[in-house]
Amino acid sequence: MILRLNKNKENLLQRDMGQINSLYQKQQDQKQFMQDATEKSKEELNQKIRGNASVDTMILYDHFFQGIKTQGVKQEVIISEINTKLEAKREEVVEAMRKRRTLEILKDRDMLKEKKLRERKETAIQDEVASNLWARNL
């Protein structure tokens, strides 16, 4: 019963960790998207500079890059926070797995102990029966 409860708790923790990990991956993907957009925009800007880009265009790109930089800093904070939660949840899962494994070992030991006790009782009964049969034959 306790073993089953611990297994259920472990499964819930693993599900939670999976959700956090999924969120972490989404944030990493968003960060990568921003980096890709920045690189693409830098290439576009370089092409426009070669073609005599206007000052307004340069200012527009500058604002874009500043916004991406600000968003990148925010994204790093978000990723860091999620990573902290992920590591904490991972530790909880490892602890739950360790507890479950300990309970499994204790259960196996208890079952082995009960089996040996049953075997001893059966042997004692067989010895008693054999002794009674031997005594009758005398």
Backbone as a chain_set.jsonl record, in Angstrom:
{"seq": "MILRLNKNKENLLQRDMGQINSLYQKQQDQKQFMQDATEKSKEELNQKIRGNASVDTMILYDHFFQGIKTQGVKQEVIISEINTKLEAKREEVVEAMRKRRTLEILKDRDMLKEKKLRERKETAIQDEVASNLWARNL", "coords": {"N": [[0.821, -1.193, 0.0], [1.812, 1.341, 0.932], [3.998, 1.409, -0.704], [2.766, 1.547, -3.214], [1.531, 4.045, -3.003], [3.795, 5.676, -2.812], [4.874, 5.194, -5.335], [2.895, 6.296, -6.949], [3.128, 8.971, -6.138], [5.703, 9.465, -7.051], [5.264, 9.193, -9.81], [3.555, 11.393, -10.249], [5.302, 13.487, -9.601], [7.197, 13.133, -11.607], [5.626, 13.694, -13.819], [5.063, 16.395, -13.331], [7.679, 17.369, -13.485], [8.16, 16.857, -16.159], [6.39, 18.662, -17.355], [7.496, 21.093, -16.518], [9.953, 20.855, -17.748], [9.14, 20.886, -20.404], [8.156, 23.506, -20.591], [10.551, 24.84, -20.126], [11.959, 24.084, -22.43], [10.392, 25.33, -24.389], [10.879, 28.011, -23.775], [13.602, 28.125, -24.297], [13.52, 27.637, -27.035], [12.198, 29.948, -27.847], [14.1, 31.855, -27.189], [16.121, 31.089, -28.967], [14.788, 31.638, -31.341], [14.648, 34.423, -31.196], [17.361, 35.03, -31.353], [17.927, 34.084, -33.911], [16.276, 35.785, -35.413], [17.528, 38.195, -34.886], [20.033, 37.826, -36.096], [19.229, 37.533, -38.772], [18.099, 40.039, -39.189], [20.327, 41.66, -38.867], [21.788, 40.952, -41.108], [20.031, 41.877, -43.094], [20.116, 44.613, -42.503], [22.807, 45.19, -43.038], [22.799, 44.801, -45.813], [21.074, 46.859, -46.562], [22.541, 49.041, -45.739], [24.645, 48.971, -47.512], [23.244, 49.691, -49.724], [22.734, 52.368, -49.401], [21.051, 53.159, -46.996], [18.385, 54.904, -45.345], [18.395, 57.346, -42.65], [16.222, 57.072, -40.979], [15.597, 54.383, -41.34], [17.864, 53.215, -40.234], [17.567, 54.031, -37.582], [15.196, 52.717, -36.951], [16.008, 50.007, -37.126], [17.902, 50.092, -35.073], [16.291, 50.526, -32.814], [14.859, 48.159, -32.906], [16.912, 46.27, -32.429], [17.672, 47.046, -29.84], [15.316, 46.482, -28.474], [15.194, 43.712, -28.828], [17.482, 43.016, -27.434], [16.81, 43.788, -24.813], [14.595, 42.134, -24.415], [15.924, 39.709, -24.607], [17.478, 39.699, -22.278], [15.427, 39.563, -20.379], [14.425, 37.091, -21.141], [16.524, 35.401, -20.462], [16.425, 35.608, -17.682], [13.934, 34.441, -17.194], [14.414, 31.838, -18.158], [16.425, 31.07, -16.407], [15.029, 31.047, -13.953], [13.127, 29.051, -14.474], [14.847, 26.926, -14.883], [15.914, 26.647, -12.32], [13.612, 25.8, -10.938], [13.215, 23.432, -12.31], [15.491, 21.934, -11.617], [15.057, 21.692, -8.869], [12.712, 20.182, -8.876], [13.663, 17.921, -10.128], [15.388, 16.953, -8.158], [13.465, 16.301, -6.23], [12.152, 14.227, -7.563], [14.229, 12.347, -7.775], [14.648, 11.819, -5.073], [12.15, 10.728, -4.396], [12.236, 8.452, -6.002], [14.35, 7.14, -4.803], [13.299, 6.624, -2.252], [11.157, 4.971, -2.961], [12.54, 2.82, -4.066], [13.946, 1.955, -1.822], [11.783, 1.099, -0.245], [10.89, -0.975, -1.892], [13.044, -2.746, -1.705], [12.941, -3.327, 1.043], [10.428, -4.548, 1.108], [10.918, -6.79, -0.517], [12.827, -8.082, 1.067], [11.261, -8.62, 3.32], [9.367, -10.333, 2.206], [11.023, -12.473, 1.488], [11.893, -13.237, 4.009], [9.452, -14.068, 5.138], [8.931, -16.221, 3.423], [11.059, -17.962, 4.04], [10.404, -18.471, 6.708], [7.927, -19.786, 6.382], [8.86, -22.018, 4.972], [10.457, -23.208, 6.966], [8.476, -23.837, 8.848], [6.965, -25.652, 7.342], [8.898, -27.653, 6.981], [9.253, -28.402, 9.653], [6.729, -29.458, 10.191], [6.701, -31.578, 8.377], [8.826, -33.051, 9.432], [7.716, -33.748, 11.888], [5.554, -35.326, 11.047], [6.952, -37.405, 9.757], [8.38, -38.384, 11.947], [6.301, -39.31, 13.566], [5.293, -41.344, 11.898], [7.476, -43.037, 11.851], [7.646, -43.757, 14.512], [5.288, -45.27, 14.795], [5.844, -47.436, 13.235], [7.604, -48.864, 14.74]], "CA": [[0.0, 0.0, 0.0], [2.7, 2.505, 1.008], [4.818, 1.355, -1.916], [1.933, 2.036, -4.315], [1.382, 5.495, -2.808], [5.069, 6.313, -3.179], [5.007, 5.094, -6.791], [1.985, 7.315, -7.493], [3.745, 10.271, -5.877], [6.835, 9.564, -7.991], [4.702, 9.437, -11.146], [3.084, 12.787, -10.292], [6.483, 14.35, -9.635], [7.789, 13.015, -12.942], [4.754, 14.435, -14.735], [5.332, 17.817, -13.081], [9.0, 17.675, -14.027], [7.997, 16.874, -17.612], [5.748, 19.925, -17.718], [8.489, 22.16, -16.333], [10.956, 20.663, -18.791], [8.511, 21.346, -21.641], [8.171, 24.971, -20.521], [11.957, 25.225, -20.289], [12.312, 23.923, -23.842], [9.694, 26.383, -25.141], [11.587, 29.269, -23.552], [14.865, 28.015, -25.042], [13.171, 27.814, -28.451], [11.902, 31.368, -28.051], [15.405, 32.535, -27.15], [16.788, 30.786, -30.234], [14.069, 32.383, -32.368], [15.085, 35.825, -31.11], [18.726, 35.101, -31.861], [17.847, 33.918, -35.364], [15.697, 37.02, -35.956], [18.569, 39.22, -34.783], [21.024, 37.568, -37.157], [18.597, 37.837, -40.063], [17.941, 41.499, -39.28], [21.658, 42.246, -39.073], [22.116, 40.756, -42.525], [19.192, 42.813, -43.852], [20.637, 45.956, -42.267], [24.057, 45.321, -43.795], [22.442, 44.965, -47.227], [20.489, 48.188, -46.735], [23.622, 50.021, -45.592], [25.353, 48.978, -48.805], [22.364, 50.354, -50.698], [22.445, 53.724, -48.915], [19.852, 53.163, -46.162], [18.073, 56.201, -44.744], [18.613, 57.461, -41.21], [15.032, 56.513, -40.338], [15.748, 52.92, -41.372], [18.904, 52.88, -39.259], [16.971, 54.222, -36.261], [14.237, 51.632, -36.792], [16.775, 48.802, -36.806], [18.513, 50.281, -33.762], [15.234, 50.284, -31.827], [14.579, 46.722, -32.948], [18.001, 45.558, -31.751], [17.582, 47.357, -28.415], [14.179, 45.711, -27.957], [15.598, 42.295, -28.783], [18.46, 42.886, -26.353], [16.045, 43.862, -23.565], [13.807, 40.899, -24.327], [16.888, 38.633, -24.376], [17.807, 39.719, -20.851], [14.244, 39.028, -19.694], [14.34, 35.674, -21.468], [17.545, 34.721, -19.651], [15.905, 35.54, -16.308], [12.864, 33.438, -17.203], [15.046, 30.527, -18.317], [17.125, 30.781, -15.157], [14.019, 30.697, -12.946], [12.566, 27.741, -14.833], [15.902, 25.945, -14.651], [15.962, 26.438, -10.873], [12.457, 24.965, -10.605], [13.449, 22.11, -12.9], [16.477, 21.231, -10.792], [14.407, 21.355, -7.599], [11.778, 19.084, -9.139], [14.491, 16.746, -10.415], [15.826, 16.442, -6.86], [12.302, 15.662, -5.616], [11.928, 12.953, -8.254], [15.298, 11.426, -7.366], [14.368, 11.434, -3.684], [10.986, 9.832, -4.425], [12.7, 7.186, -6.57], [15.184, 6.508, -3.786], [12.39, 6.113, -1.222], [10.428, 3.832, -3.525], [13.484, 1.705, -4.194], [14.183, 1.466, -0.459], [10.601, 0.333, 0.147], [10.89, -2.217, -2.67], [14.054, -3.631, -1.105], [12.392, -3.791, 2.315], [9.337, -5.469, 0.798], [11.542, -8.032, -0.979], [13.428, -8.73, 2.242], [10.169, -9.125, 4.152], [8.795, -11.496, 1.521], [12.004, -13.551, 1.612], [11.842, -13.66, 5.416], [8.212, -14.828, 5.294], [9.098, -17.473, 2.688], [11.934, -18.827, 4.834], [9.637, -18.873, 7.876], [6.984, -20.794, 5.899], [9.616, -23.236, 4.67], [10.832, -23.813, 8.246], [7.264, -24.437, 9.424], [6.653, -26.835, 6.539], [9.904, -28.666, 7.317], [8.94, -28.877, 11.001], [5.535, -30.307, 10.081], [7.128, -32.815, 7.704], [9.624, -33.801, 10.405], [6.776, -34.296, 12.878], [4.829, -36.42, 10.388], [7.906, -38.502, 9.564], [8.682, -38.923, 13.274], [5.116, -40.086, 13.983], [5.246, -42.561, 11.091], [8.583, -43.897, 12.277], [7.274, -44.258, 15.839], [4.24, -46.262, 14.577], [6.434, -48.62, 12.628], [8.391, -49.573, 15.76]], "C": [[0.865, 1.257, 0.0], [3.564, 2.577, -0.244], [4.037, 1.91, -3.105], [1.737, 3.55, -4.212], [2.657, 6.23, -3.205], [5.287, 6.274, -4.687], [4.107, 6.132, -7.469], [2.563, 8.712, -7.308], [4.899, 10.497, -6.845], [6.34, 9.86, -9.404], [4.209, 10.879, -11.291], [4.259, 13.76, -10.371], [7.143, 14.307, -11.011], [6.948, 13.761, -13.972], [4.989, 15.941, -14.583], [6.675, 18.219, -13.67], [8.943, 17.74, -15.556], [7.37, 18.174, -18.093], [6.728, 21.095, -17.591], [9.54, 22.077, -17.43], [10.419, 21.14, -20.143], [8.504, 22.875, -21.705], [9.586, 25.497, -20.743], [12.357, 25.156, -21.757], [11.648, 24.989, -24.708], [10.424, 27.72, -24.995], [12.938, 29.268, -24.28], [14.612, 28.222, -26.537], [12.885, 29.277, -28.764], [13.198, 32.187, -28.068], [16.139, 32.323, -28.475], [16.122, 31.541, -31.382], [14.503, 33.847, -32.382], [16.498, 35.981, -31.654], [18.746, 34.978, -33.384], [17.307, 35.185, -36.03], [16.728, 38.145, -35.931], [19.6, 39.047, -35.896], [20.46, 37.919, -38.528], [18.477, 39.346, -40.252], [19.278, 42.193, -39.48], [22.088, 42.105, -40.536], [21.325, 41.714, -43.4], [19.728, 44.237, -43.716], [21.924, 46.17, -43.058], [23.786, 45.499, -45.286], [21.887, 46.364, -47.485], [21.552, 49.28, -46.607], [24.4, 50.113, -46.894], [24.54, 49.698, -49.879], [21.943, 51.731, -50.239], [21.11, 53.8, -48.166], [19.646, 54.549, -45.555], [18.331, 56.155, -43.239], [17.426, 56.854, -40.455], [15.107, 54.98, -40.278], [16.765, 52.473, -40.335], [18.352, 52.991, -37.832], [15.987, 53.09, -35.959], [14.953, 50.331, -36.41], [17.421, 48.908, -35.421], [17.497, 50.01, -32.652], [14.906, 48.78, -31.749], [15.647, 45.948, -32.171], [17.999, 45.824, -30.243], [16.44, 46.564, -27.757], [14.516, 44.231, -27.825], [16.577, 42.069, -27.639], [17.749, 42.878, -24.995], [15.24, 42.577, -23.357], [14.724, 39.706, -24.056], [17.289, 38.547, -22.915], [16.641, 39.146, -20.042], [14.13, 37.517, -19.914], [15.345, 34.865, -20.65], [17.082, 34.568, -18.201], [14.82, 34.46, -16.21], [13.461, 32.035, -17.268], [15.759, 30.125, -17.034], [16.151, 30.349, -14.067], [13.426, 29.315, -13.214], [13.593, 26.649, -14.565], [16.037, 25.629, -13.16], [14.815, 25.534, -10.424], [12.652, 23.542, -11.117], [14.428, 21.306, -12.064], [15.877, 20.816, -9.451], [13.464, 20.171, -7.787], [12.546, 17.795, -9.431], [14.987, 16.118, -9.105], [14.678, 15.737, -6.132], [12.038, 14.293, -6.24], [12.974, 11.927, -7.837], [15.056, 10.931, -5.949], [13.188, 10.457, -3.624], [11.379, 8.464, -4.985], [13.529, 6.411, -5.539], [14.314, 5.894, -2.692], [11.633, 4.888, -1.724], [11.334, 2.614, -3.614], [13.791, 1.103, -2.818], [13.007, 0.617, 0.011], [10.515, -0.987, -0.617], [11.87, -3.224, -2.08], [13.539, -4.199, 0.216], [11.262, -4.799, 2.095], [9.908, -6.818, 0.352], [12.159, -8.797, 0.187], [12.352, -9.351, 3.122], [9.547, -10.369, 3.524], [9.735, -12.694, 1.626], [11.994, -14.121, 3.03], [10.595, -14.516, 5.67], [8.315, -16.174, 4.593], [9.959, -18.46, 3.482], [11.207, -19.337, 6.072], [8.627, -19.958, 7.507], [7.686, -22.114, 5.616], [10.039, -23.958, 5.956], [9.63, -24.501, 8.897], [6.887, -25.713, 8.677], [7.625, -27.969, 6.853], [9.625, -29.249, 8.695], [7.736, -29.807, 10.976], [5.902, -31.642, 9.436], [7.965, -33.68, 8.648], [8.725, -34.469, 11.441], [6.018, -35.477, 12.294], [5.751, -37.625, 10.216], [8.233, -39.174, 10.895], [7.531, -39.783, 13.775], [5.021, -41.393, 13.206], [6.333, -43.553, 11.548], [8.252, -44.543, 13.625], [6.196, -45.338, 15.707], [4.816, -47.566, 14.054], [7.254, -49.418, 13.629], [7.535, -50.388, 16.583]], "O": [[0.676, 2.141, -0.836], [3.827, 3.656, -0.775], [4.586, 2.659, -3.913], [1.774, 4.253, -5.222], [2.606, 7.275, -3.853], [5.827, 7.222, -5.257], [4.509, 6.768, -8.444], [2.496, 9.54, -8.216], [5.054, 11.588, -7.393], [6.925, 10.679, -10.113], [4.419, 11.51, -12.326], [4.215, 14.738, -11.117], [7.595, 15.334, -11.518], [7.486, 14.384, -14.888], [5.099, 16.666, -15.571], [6.799, 19.28, -14.281], [9.6, 18.579, -16.171], [7.772, 18.722, -19.12], [6.776, 21.973, -18.453], [9.967, 23.095, -17.974], [11.157, 21.727, -20.934], [8.808, 23.463, -22.742], [9.789, 26.478, -21.459], [13.015, 26.061, -22.27], [12.257, 25.496, -25.65], [10.571, 28.466, -25.963], [13.36, 30.294, -24.814], [15.387, 28.892, -27.22], [13.277, 29.785, -29.814], [13.353, 33.103, -28.876], [16.708, 33.26, -29.034], [16.8, 32.027, -32.287], [14.699, 34.436, -33.445], [16.796, 36.959, -32.34], [19.494, 35.683, -34.061], [17.806, 35.61, -37.072], [16.79, 38.954, -36.857], [19.986, 40.014, -36.553], [21.144, 38.532, -39.348], [18.722, 39.865, -41.341], [19.357, 43.202, -40.181], [22.671, 43.019, -41.118], [21.868, 42.299, -44.337], [19.787, 44.979, -44.697], [22.106, 47.217, -43.677], [24.476, 46.272, -45.95], [22.194, 46.98, -48.505], [21.478, 50.311, -47.275], [24.771, 51.204, -47.328], [25.099, 50.247, -50.828], [20.89, 52.219, -50.65], [20.16, 54.423, -48.638], [20.605, 55.272, -45.285], [18.466, 55.087, -42.641], [17.602, 56.205, -39.423], [14.725, 54.37, -39.28], [16.561, 51.477, -39.641], [18.638, 52.147, -36.982], [15.952, 52.571, -34.843], [14.541, 49.641, -35.477], [17.48, 47.924, -34.684], [17.811, 49.343, -31.666], [14.707, 48.224, -30.669], [15.328, 45.08, -31.358], [18.291, 44.923, -29.457], [16.577, 46.051, -26.646], [14.165, 43.585, -26.838], [16.511, 41.049, -26.954], [18.057, 42.055, -24.133], [15.214, 42.013, -22.263], [14.332, 38.782, -23.343], [17.426, 37.452, -22.37], [16.844, 38.343, -19.132], [13.787, 36.767, -19.001], [15.035, 33.762, -20.2], [17.313, 33.536, -17.571], [14.796, 33.671, -15.265], [13.057, 31.148, -16.516], [15.701, 28.965, -16.624], [16.417, 29.393, -13.339], [13.248, 28.514, -12.297], [13.25, 25.572, -14.077], [16.249, 24.477, -12.784], [15.015, 24.616, -9.628], [12.3, 22.574, -10.444], [14.213, 20.117, -11.829], [16.151, 19.724, -8.953], [13.422, 19.265, -6.954], [12.127, 16.711, -9.027], [15.002, 14.895, -8.967], [14.884, 14.703, -5.496], [11.739, 13.326, -5.54], [12.644, 10.77, -7.574], [15.241, 9.749, -5.662], [13.23, 9.474, -2.884], [10.909, 7.435, -4.5], [13.42, 5.191, -5.424], [14.564, 4.771, -2.254], [11.486, 3.897, -1.009], [10.927, 1.504, -3.271], [13.884, -0.117, -2.675], [13.198, -0.451, 0.592], [10.112, -2.005, -0.053], [11.562, -4.411, -1.968], [13.676, -5.392, 0.483], [11.159, -5.788, 2.82], [9.439, -7.868, 0.792], [12.026, -10.017, 0.277], [12.508, -10.47, 3.612], [9.237, -11.337, 4.219], [9.278, -13.818, 1.834], [12.077, -15.334, 3.224], [10.668, -15.553, 6.329], [7.832, -17.177, 5.12], [9.63, -19.641, 3.585], [11.365, -20.497, 6.451], [8.483, -20.942, 8.233], [7.19, -23.186, 5.965], [9.984, -25.186, 6.023], [9.748, -25.605, 9.428], [6.537, -26.723, 9.288], [7.212, -29.122, 6.977], [9.745, -30.458, 8.89], [7.723, -30.83, 11.662], [5.469, -32.701, 9.889], [7.825, -34.903, 8.659], [8.951, -35.618, 11.822], [5.854, -36.505, 12.951], [5.352, -38.753, 10.507], [8.351, -40.397, 10.961], [7.75, -40.854, 14.339], [4.705, -42.435, 13.78], [6.1, -44.76, 11.611], [8.538, -45.719, 13.85], [6.22, -46.279, 16.5], [4.341, -48.653, 14.384], [7.568, -50.578, 13.359], [8.015, -51.06, 17.497]]}, "num_chains": 1, "name": "protein.A"}
